[in-house]
Structures are given as structure tokens and as C-alpha cells.
Amino acid sequence: MKAHTVLVDRSEPLSRLTFADTFNVTVPFLDKHLEEGRARRVIARWRDRRLTVGEIAAGAARMANALRRLGVGPGDRVMLFCKDSPSFYFGFLGTVRLGAIAVPVNYFLRAANYSYMLGDSKAKVVLASKDVLPELEPALASPASAVEHRICADASPPGWIAMDALLAAERDEIAPAATTAASDMFWLYSSGSTGAPKASVHQHKDMVYTSELYAVRVAGIGENDVMLSPPKLFFAYGIGNSLSFPLWTGAPIVLLEDRPTAQNTLDLITWSKPTVYFGIPTLYAMQVAALEQGHKADLSSLRWCVSAGEALPPAVYEDWKRLTGLELLDAIGSSEALHLYTSNLPGSVRLGSAGRIVAGYEGRICDESFNDVPAGEPGQFAIRGASVATYYWNKPEKTAQQMRGGWFFTGDTCWRDADGYYFFSGRDDDMLKVGGIWVSPFEVESALAAHPAVMEAAVIGAPDENGLIKPKGFVVLKPGGQADETLRADLVTFVRARLAPFKYPRWIEFVDELPKTASGKIQRFRLRTLSGRR
């Protein structure tokens, strides 16, 4: 078997993948396209520019040569603080080509976050967009930083190497490092929905598995599709949608460098005519509100609309389908599993569920002793599959707690119905015990979100006058909504009519926005802090 190749057998219901003993994922992602005459095929496009396979391959090779000249070798960490731009593709794939470890990082964070990640990773090189520098430079001054070289993707600030000048001096060819399918390839720091981030370590095989199991076998994505993914490249959902899926399938991805809004994403759908759209519940809720306010958009090109990053409230699904005629396919994924491991499918959506297990993965609902629980009972959700990370960097205790016997214990409380559909109840540490009975915050949030005045909601536990925990709701209203006592009372009445009596929110607080990670997960720990309960 030729080095760096992967054989794909799709003759069975589940794809079988066989990797060469020497394997670097940049070869099937880049070299294979070049060898088969697709160098001029557009893989990524924005409103103002396009990027072909040949351009990505040349840029990645130049980056790999530059990093090698700077002293970067196999296993060294290169941390990326790049926007969804060509620099991300060059930096990520060039690092991987060299056998080093790429570490994409959320570029919306603060200096304290960056100081922690730099110290934890001991990154040797950083590649950053200029807009990140005000927060990044104080972190680089920290004694914990081991960074030796700073590369700026789009400017020439003092103390930084300009990427364009750096790459211009390098050759556009380099042999791939002699890694294996099981070699560490890149890290993904968790989004911080529950506190300090931790880095999931992924291997060269992982992106191939997610691309084949979900993009090809579930979504049926092929080279004639066009994908659009506002979620950013620096986290699991985005890097799958916007890097590995297009390079595996040949389907181009449409990218948005700016922060996504209802207006700019709906306009981008109208302009780019995608067939596959990857969003998050918050964005869909905002788009629904914009469409209801009369914003014009042409969504006729879409055949596949995915929602992930956070559980999808049924009201958002119903409003989206009413306004567009399209189903929203809710799914669950994580940084540890790299992409989606449950999914609803067209024509068989079960409202409120995250669908069934994606073929190629296994799922369990367990009790505190890790025994399986019957259908209908809530428990810890565990997942197993070939793309799941085997450990957290520098976190042996957390690894031992969440990764056991090949199973990843996700930290989600879920239940499964008799037909194998999984229903999200909340994070294990977000579940509320009210009057001795467990309450799912997501269930209460979904009831609040069904009110016509509500765009989105979050629920936490808060103590009453007796110190007993009761649900408290934080509500973001749709444009034009009037936050007053009348609406507050109406929301309580609305929820009490839909849920068991003990589940209604005792307090409603109106807010302009909910604290969230970049992937759309609600940071309930921040809401608890705002409420004085840690």
C-alpha cells in the first residue's frame, strides 16, 4: 500500500477505512487532488476572493518550509489565532505537513485565556491576525509563555514576522512528514462552557473519519454541493465543516470572516446559493426573528440545514420550518469527538431530539456506576468512535475521569427513547433538583422559547428565601418586545401551562444577550455568578 494513502470501501452500510503505515493527512487532503488534476478547483471562497486546492497546497508547503527554518520540528506546537482566512489554511496544514502540532484558538478571548493556553501548550510559534494582538501580546509577555517566533497573518507590527514576506522566500513544495494515522496532529481547546478549557488531542486519522462518516455517509456531500458555515474554523464544528469536509469531498465552502449576524448570514445564503448550511441554535433563532421582521432572503438552494453546538429548542425548529419550508437537523458533537456523532435525518426528525447515533459511533446512557440505564431514563451520555480523542493534554485526572475503556463520557445528561433517538437534558453540573426531583434546564428553556415574544432563553438554579434551589430564567426578547412585569407574569403562566407545576421559573430576568462560547454553548456558570450563586 502506497505511503500516505487511505483506502475507502463504501460497499457496506458503514465505510471501511484502511490507512497506510506511513500516513500524513495532508496527502489525501491536498496531494491527491493535485495528482488527479484538480489544482484549480476552488475549495474556499469569500465575497471578495477565492482559494483553490493548488493555492492551499502551495501556501501550506511554504508555511511548512518556513516553520522548519525557524526550528519547528515534529511534536512542536504552533498556535493559530487566525480569522477564517487563507492564513488559517496555510498555518494549519503547513504545521501538520511538517509533523508538528497545530493548535487553533478562539480569537475572541482575552489575555488571561491566552496566557493560560500558551503556558499549558508551551507553543513554540504563534500565527495571529492583527486584530488579536491587543489581547495576545500581554499574554506573550507572561513568564509562562515559551513562544520563540511570532508571525502576523495580515500586518507587519514591530516584533512580529510578516507572513506574506516569510512565505514569499520559501519553496512551494515539501515532502510530508513520515507520521502515522495514530500520530498526534492537532489540539482543540474546549469552548469553556463549564470553566477552564482543556485540550483534546486529535490524530491524523480523525478528520478522515469525521469527513467520511458524517459528510459523505450521512449528509451525502459531494463535489457538486456548496457548503456555508458561519461557525468559525477554530473549533471542532467549524474546522470539520470548513476544512476537512471540503478537502475530503471537493465541495467548496463559503466563509464569513466577520461575526455572524442574522442579516449578513441570510444575505450570504442569498448570494452564494449553498446547498448545505451549518448553523447553531442562536443563529437560527436570530434568523427567524429577522425573517419575521421582513428581512428578504432566498433560501431555495438549501437541501440540508444542520443545527449543532447547543440543543435546538423545538420552537426554533417549528418557526424555521414555517418560514422557510426547510427542516433543521439537530445534532450533537464535541471537541473530543471532533464533529457530530448524533443526527436527525430529513423526513425522520423527532422534535426535541438530537437524532440517532451516526453510523460508525456507539452511544450509551449510564448511571453513576457506569451501568447502562433503560430507555426513557436520564443518565450520563458516553460515546465511542474512531475520531474520539484518546486523552487531554496535561490533564491526566480529567482524562481518567472522562475517557475510560475507549468511551468518552461527555458530561451531558441525556435520555434515549425506544427508537434510539437521544434527547439532551443538560450538562451534568447544570441539572437542577427541585423538590427532590431532577429538572432539565433545557426543558424549561424550550418552554420559554416557545413564547412568541422570546428569541432565546437560559435557565439556572437559584436559591429561594429558604435556600432551596428553584429554576431562574434569563430571557432575550425578539425585536420590539417590551420587558415589563406584565410580560414576566405572562411567561410564568405560559410555562406553567406546558410543564409540570414544579418546573416553572420562579424568577425571570430580561437580558440583552446570553453569555456564550464561540460555538454557541450557553455559559450557565457565568449566569450563576451573575446571580450570586457559584
Secondary structure, DSSP 8 states (H G I E B T S, - for coil): --TT-EEEE-SSSS-EEEE-SS--THIIIIIHHHHTT-TT-EEEE-SS-EEEHHHHHHHHHHHHHHHHHTT--TT-EEEEE--SSHHHHHHHHHHHHTT-EEEE--TT--HHHHHHHHHHHT-SEEEE-GGGHHHHHHHHTSTT----EEEESS---TTSEEHHHHHHTS-S--------TTSEEEEEE---SSSS--EEEEETTHHHHHIIIIIITTT---TT--EE--S-TTSHHHHIIIIIHHHHH---EE---S---HHHHHHHHHHH--SEEEE-HHHHHHHHHHHHTT-----TT-SEEEE-SS---HHHHHHHHHHHS--EEEEEE-TTTSSEEEE--TT---TTS--EE-TTEEEEEE-TTS-B--TT--EEEEEEETTS-S-BTT-HHHHHHHEETTEEEEEEEEEE-TTS-EEEEEETTT-EEETTEEE-HHHHHHHHHTSTTEEEEEEEEEE-TTS-EEEEEEEEE-TT---SHHHHHHHHHHHHTTS-GGGS-SEEEE-S---B-TTS-B-HHHHHHHTT--
